[in-house]
Amino acid sequence: MKKSTQSVRAGSRRANNMGGLNTPLLSSSAIEYLDDSEVRYPRYFNTLNHDVVAEKMNALESAEAGLVTSSGMAAISAILFGLLESGDHIVLTEGLYGGTHALVVTGLERHGISYSFVAPETGCIETATVPETRMIFLESPSNPLLSVVDLAFVAKFAGSRRIITAIDNTFATPILQNPLVLGFDLVMHSGTKYLGGHSDLCCGTVNGSTKLISKIRNHLVNHGGCLNAQDCHLLERSLKTLEIRVGRQSNNAMIVAQSLDHNENIKRVYYPGLESHPGHDIAARQMEGFGGMLSFELQDGINPVSFLRNLGLVNCAVSLGGVETTICQPIATSHQKVSAQERRRLGITANLLRLSTGIEDAGDIVTDLLQALARTVHEG
Ligand SMILES: Cc1ncc(COP(=O)(O)O)c(C=O)c1O
């Protein structure tokens, strides 16, 4: 089945004898077990509404197995702490979501796990691996600079050394990029973003082989982090429109990126859809579209906070991937916890703004950005 059909149909269950088209909401935390093949419980991640979302994501990510979690960070921490052991080493690419960066720098060494952050380039990833390297974790496109990594290359290299490859696929969504098909072992999403898509859910997903997912699940059963049935149900509903939302958001982002590129008040636009982007060719090869996220840097002297306050339609807010266009200043939000020195080194400046295009009319989004820019420059 094609992605649009999978989004609507995969995993869904109809209520027995009721005639309704939608999966029923099973809110029970006490579930009869005598006639079931397994004991079901919300914190075992296997109630009806968990299974339905996991199966839809299995279809969309071409995975054998999957789990839905209470947040994206729950999925990331379960991957790291469910699979890595004391003495292991992990290679991560620089410029990851700030929360992931914070978890790594504050959490891994306490468990005897060493790590290396490297530039998001295949050569650097290869060079950083040592005999103890057990996992490579990356984002592509990354948050907030939209770096792109050649996933098939990394998967091949890691496979030859029995290193587990895991990717945060939040920015790309399963509609535009399927890392498991390119050879990755695990793919996770902050479902809070595009999967939920309406800025009203906090959730996460992880998909991969039955073997790895069952190890992660064993960890989660002990550590918690399950999503409640109501939110699983809402997430299933949201996923039905994922393909059309992401298609529109991706088209809008391309129009916005082209409109801001070469604007005299903008220093640089980061969007893999632009031919000038260093990762454009790889993105064109491994993605079905370039996504709804872009970043841009205002020229020196333009006050970013004044610009944000001058916007009318576009909301200045944390998070991303909703139907409404939102913008944020990473140094004050997603990358607040990354040290100022590290941010400077990565190019995450005060004038860098991250835009998540919604499904509104692209012309309306561009008009709002340009009027806010003109007004801010005029105010001096
Ligand atoms: C790329 C990326 N990964 C992971 C996360 C964490 O997800 P959550 O907030 O759902 O825990 C975020 C949140 O902003 C993100 O942007």
The ligand as a Gaussian input file, in Angstrom:
#p B3LYP/6-31G(d) Opt

LIG

0 1
 C       14.198000      16.514000      16.624000
 C       13.609000      16.286000      17.990000
 N       13.792000      15.103000      18.585000
 C       13.279000      14.838000      19.805000
 C       12.555000      15.785000      20.499000
 C       11.999000      15.448000      21.859000
 O       10.658000      15.132000      21.742000
 P        9.582000      15.323000      22.934000
 O        9.516000      16.780000      23.233000
 O        8.349000      14.750000      22.351000
 O       10.091000      14.550000      24.089000
 C       12.333000      17.029000      19.913000
 C       11.556000      18.043000      20.641000
 O       11.557000      19.215000      20.298000
 C       12.870000      17.298000      18.628000
 O       12.702000      18.469000      18.010000

